[in-house]
């Protein structure tokens, strides 16, 4: 059954467009009712990033949850993985993160976590959707059972300590010069503080949120500023998080970008050497570079591919008992430590390898030569461009040209109105030609 509100990563859309106070109110009421379990005093933990609309959505959600009898604990700006961790640690019945991740400030979203800290299953999301569109007036709490709401202190320190404990005991970053770009987002306080406590000399950027500048020319989706800053400060490494800090990309000491595929290879090899790889396999997505797959194969490690989206990566990890997975975009899920992607923890794991090896980041983080990969996006306003006959013909033609020498992937984004066209192969000129042909046809169909 097609879902009306939930996408691949919660509910996401334009603030005061799809994401209105009315919708947030109903989501709070519906999710609260779904997670009422017994006679105990129920609690929900709500975190957010730094978008202007977060205040509006936070208050509406609070009204919804308290109206059905749940107490609300408000953390203020916190990374998505911190909300997931705290939901479980504080024995909350449900956790909420208000964020549109890497999107611009005028979008926002609502991510929900169960009491185990994991994102919700399709079945529970469908149950919530049905309640959102129903009359909930008869299911409100009695006057004496309405919930209370309060802001809580100390949760940032709890997350920093959690992240530090994922490192080998007594490991120090003393002597390391680190530039950290927090995308003017949820980790703007905790990430620089955590690195400083570990002994690093920290140069923070993207730590002046104003409600409008989240992800704007900064963070993991715009790492050019970080690359320049690493060269300027002669830093050992640069770390770029996204708006809610569940993804990360790195920059080596030369100012060169290191993507999620290389980070996956670093972590997978380290875990294998330390006998911490639960199975001789990791989970990636259809976007993971073929070079990564070939490299891991030589090490006796399989790459299991899933559709794009960290929820699909996690599903396969749990189903197969695999403890390392992630996406090329920088979502790394290390299930030994957490229940969702954690950009800061992933960066710390790579730093641990750097410290142990005594080598430069450029050497540690170059594990394989990626095959030429071309990715282009086509934005559309409405309709279904992929169902256009000319688009289908162009895709079929591209697949024939790359058959045996590469691969082609054309898909709709699960979080924004964009068609993504990715081609990969040994011959970059051929790949670019195939991708450009499809983009041309798609652009006309999407106009």
N, C-alpha and C positions, 0 to 999 in steps of 0.2 A: 504494500500500500504506500502511495506517495505521501511524503511528509510535507506539511504545510509550513512549519516554522523552523524545524531543526535541519541543519545542513551537516557537513562532515565534521564541523567543530563547534557544536552548540548552535545557538541562534545568533545570526549576524546580519547587520544591514545598516542603512543610514539612520543616524540618530534623528528622532522625530519624523522618520519615514516609516520603515518597518519597526524599528525599536522605539516605541513610544512609552510614556508612563503607564498608559492603560495596559499595554502588552506586558510590561514588566510586573505590574501589579498582579495580573492574572497568572503569570509564570510563578510568582512567589506563592500565590494561593494554591495553584495546582501542584507544584513540586512539594510544597509543605504537606498537602494532603496525602500524596503518594508515599512520603517518608514518615508519616505518623505511625509509630510502631510500638504500641503498648501504652502503659500508664505513666511512664517517666516524663519528666519535664524535657521536652524536645528542644534542640538547639541547632541553629544554622550559622555557618561562618561565611561572611561575605568579604571578599577582597576586590580590588579594582586596580586598573592602571591609572594614567594621569589625564585622560581625556576630559574635556569640559563636561560632556554629557554624563560622565560617571556619577556626578552628584545627583542628577535627576533620576537616573536608573536605580542607584543605590537606595534612595528614599522610597521609590515606588516598590521595589522588591521588599524592603523592610516592612512596608505597610501590608503587603500581601502575606508574607510569612507570619507576622504577628497576628494578623486577622484570623488565622486558622490555628493559633495557639502555640506558635514556635517562638522561642527566645532567639534574638539575633545578636551576633557578635561581629562588629565591624572592625576590620584591620586597617583600613586606609590602603594606600598604594602598596601592593605586594606582588611578587612574581606568581604566575599561574602555578608552577610546581610547589611554591610555598603554601598556597591555599590548599592544594591537594594533600600535602604532608600534614598541615595543621588540622585539616578536617579529620584525619585519622588519629593524629596525636591527641587532639582535644575531645575525642569521642563525640564529635558532632554527628547529627543524623544526616546532614546534607551540607555540601560546600558549594559556593558560587564564586566564580570569577567574572567580573565585569570588564570585558576587553574585546577589541577586534584585532588583537595580535599585531601583525605587521601592517595593517591597513592604516590609512590616513585618519586624522583626528575626527572627521565628520562621520565616520562609521563607528559603531560600537557593537558589543555582543554580550551574550550571557552563556557562560559555560557552567555546567553542573557536574558535581562529583557526588558519588554515593558515600556512605559512611566508611567504606574501605579505601577511599581516596582515588578510586578509578572513575573515569568518565562513564556516563550512563550507557546502558545497552540500548539497542534500537527499540526493544520492547518497552522499556520504561519511558523512553522519549515519546513513543506513540501514546502511552497511557497519559502522559502529561499533556500532550497535544489535545487529546479528547477532552480532558478536563478544562483546558483553556477555553475551548469553544462551547462549554456547557454552562448552565446556570449554577453558580456555586453559592448563591445567597443563602441557601438552606444548610450549607455545610460549614458556615463560619463558627468560630469558637464562641461559647457562652461568654458573657461579659466578664465574669470572674476568671476566665481562662485565657484571655487575650495575652499574647506574648509581650515581653519587654525587649528593648534594644539598647545596646551600649557599645561604645568604642573600647577596645582593649589595647593595652600597652604591652610591650615586651616581645611581641611576636616577631619583630624583625630580628632581634637578638637570637630567638629560638631558631630561626631559619639559617642565620649565619653559622651558628654552632653545628646545626645539622649538616650544612654543606662542608664545613671544615672536617667533620668526622668521617667524610667519605675518603679522605686522603690517608696515606700510610702514616702511622704514628710518628710524631716528632718531625714530620716533614716541614721544611721551612722554605719560603720564597725569598729569603734574605739575599740581597744582591741583584734580584731581578727587577728590571725596569719594565713596567707594564702600563700600556695605555688601555683603558676600558671605556668603551662607548656604550652607554646605557639607553640610547635611542630616545632620551627624554621620557622614558617610560617607567614601568613598574619597579625596576631594579635600581633606580637611580641612587638610592641610599645603601641598600644591602650589598651590592656587588663591590663598589669601591671600598667600603668598610671591611668586608670580608677579606679582600686581597691585602689591605693594609695590616689587618690583624695577623695575617700569615707571614708578614715580614717584608712584603714587596714595597718598592717605591712606585707609587701609583699616580698616574696622570689621567684623571677622569675627564671625559667629554660626554656631551649628551646627558647632562645631569642638571639641567635648568628647565624643567617642564613648566609650561604656562597654560596648559589646557589645549593648545592648538599645535604645538610643535612636535608631538610624538611621531617618531619615524620620519620626520621631515629632514631630508638630506643627511641622515645619520642612521646608525644602527645597522643590523645585519643585512637589510635590503639596500642600503646605500653606503657601502664601506669605503668609498673613495676618501672621505674626510679622515677616517681612521688610518688608512694607508699613508696619507701625507703626514699625519701626526706621529706615527711610528718612526718615519724617516727623520722628521724634525727633532724628535726627542732622543733619537738613537736608542730606541727601546728594544728590549729583547723579544717582545711579543705584543700584539694588539688583540683585544677581545671585543667583538661586537655582538651585542644581544639585540633582540627585537623588542617591540613594545611591551610584551608581557613576559619576556625573558624565558620563553620555553624553547627558543632556538638560538644558535650561536654560529658565527663564522670567526675564523682567526686570521691574523695577518702576521707573517714572519718578520724577522729582523730586517729584511730587505724591502719591506713594504709590499710584499706579494700576498695575494689572497689565498687562503686555505679553505676549501669548501667542506661540506658535510661528508662527502664520500671519502676524502683523505682522513678526516677525523675518525670515521668508522673504521678505517683500516688500522689506524694507530691504536685505537682502543681494542679492537679485535685481536691484533697481534700481541698487545701487552697482556690481555686477559689469557690468551692461549699460553704464553710463556710462563705466566704465574699460576697456571692450572686453575683459572677462575672462569673459563668459558664453559658454561653449563652443558652445551652441546657443540659439536664441531660445525657450527652454523651461526650465521647472523641473519637478521631480517632487514631488507631494504625495500625499495619501491621500484616501479617500472621506470622511474627517472634515474635510478642509480646507474652510474657510468659502467659500460661494459669492461673498461679497464679495471675497475674494482673487482668485478666478478672473476676475471681472469687471474688477478693477483691473489685473491683469497683462495682460489682453486689450487694454486701451486702450494699453498700452505696447508691444504687439507681442510679448508673451511668452505662450506657451501653458502651461497647467497640466495636466500628465499625472497622472492619478489612479491609485492602486494600492490594494490592500487594506491595512488597518492593519498596521503592522509595519515597522521600519526595514530589515529584510532585503529586503522587497518593493520599497521605495523604491530601495534600492541596486541591486537587479537591473535595474530600468528605467533607472536612471542609466547603468549600465555598458552595457546593450544599446543605448541611444540616444545615447551619447556626451554626456550631460548632466552638468554639474559642480556643480549646486546642487539639493538636495532636502531634504525633511524632513516632519515631522509637526506638527500643531497642538499636541501635548503638549510640544514643545520639542526633539525629536530633529532636529537639523540636520546633514546630511551635506554637507560641502564637499570634494569629491574632489580638489581641487587640493592639499589639505593632509593628508587622512587617508583611511582605509579604512572608517571607521565614524563614528557620531555622536559629536561632541565638544562638550559643553556649554561648557567653558571657552574653547575656540578660537572657537566661535560668538559668545560674549559679547564676545570681543576684537574680532571683525570689526565688530560693531555699535558698539563703543566707537571704533573707527577712523573710522567714518562720523560719529559725534557730534563727535569732535575735529576732523575735516576741515571740517565744516559750521559749527562754532561755535554751533550751536543747542542748545536744551534737549532732553533725551531725550524728553519728551512730544511735542515737535514732530517730531523725527526718526523716532520709532517709531509714529506714527499715520499710516499710509499709506492706509487705506481704512476705511469704516464697515462693520463686519461685519453680516451679516444676523442677525436673532434666531435663536439656536441653543440648543436645550434638550437636555441630556444627562442621563440618569438611569440608575443601575445597579441591577440586581436580582441579589442573591446567591442561589445555590442549593447544596444539599448533594450531590445526586446526580441521575441521570437526564438526560433531554434535553428541557427545557421548551419549546424552540423547535419540537419535533415535536408538541406538544399541539394538538389540533384547534381548541380555542377560541383559543389564541394565534395560530395561523395566520389564523383568521377576523378577529381584532382587527387584525393587521398589514395584511391585505388592505383592511379598512375604512379604516384610517389612510392607506394609500397612495392610495386613491380621493379622500379629503378633501383631500390635499395635491397631487393631480395638477395640474400646470401652475402651481402657486403656491408650491411648496416641494418638499422631498424628505425621505424617511424612511429611516433605516438601523437595522436591528436585528441585532446580531451577538454571538457568544460571544467573550469575551476569550481571547486565546491564552496568557495567563500566570496566570490565576486563575479560580475557578469563579464567573464573573459574566457576566450578559447585559447588554449595553450598548444602550440605546435612545436614538437621536439623531433629533431632528426639526429642520428648518430651513425658514424661509420669511419672507415679508414681514410676515405677521400673527402676532405673538407669541402672542396669545390662542388662535388656532387651533392653532398648533404645540404649545403647552403642553397643550391639551385632547387632542390626538391622542396625545402621549407619555404623559400620565397614564392614558388609557384602556388603552393597551397594558401599561403598568407594573402596573396593577391586575390585569389578567388573568394576566400573567406571575408576579406575586407569589403568586397562588393556585395556579398550576401548579407553582411551585417550592417550595411549602411542604412 
